[in-house]
């Protein structure tokens, strides 16, 4: 999993490109970028984002197409913590205010940015922690075991670099290989309701290995691949 790091210094146009790619949550060609945002991602802006590992650009045919990498998703999620570029003026400051409020709201709902921008309203409700949405998921699974939850938390503590750091479910499952998979799945679904627990999908599905996909837990009609548990 990607570890936290500082947000790099970016121009307003580079920031706008990252935000548009996040909101669309898909590969966009330069033609689509012009239609959606009024600009194409070319020249130095494109070169810098690719060099920083934030954007993957397909140059095999025209128009060029761009997509956020895992690192790009991490940075765009944290953009609001950086200082808005001066050359962006009030527009950049307004955008950063929106990003800050978006981050705070999704964190409260325990929904990832990639999850939010790619799912339907129904699937958002299913993982947003509302009692009416969570009940059907819980009733369809075996009763979660407190003992298994303890094992999940112990595995997380062994794997995480720090409380709240993201850990792949594949690594957690390796530590619980002797446990019943259905019980582990039910336990993970129940843990989503805990204040200190977040379980999310990986936004860039191309980065997933067969091991990651096999270890995913289905929550709200979506496969989830990463676990974070905050300090007690």
Protein Blocks (a to p, Z undefined) as FASTA:
>chain_A
ZZddddddddfklmmmmmmmmmnopacdfklmmmmnopacehjllmmmmmnopaccdfkb
ccddddddfklmmmmmmmmmpccdfklmmmlmmmmmmmmmmmmmmmmnopafklmmmmcf
klmmmmnopaklmmmmmmmpccddfklmmmmmmmmmmmpmbghiacdfklmmmmmmmpcf
klmmmmmmmmmmpmkbccdddfblmlpcfklmmmpcceehiacfbdcdddZZ
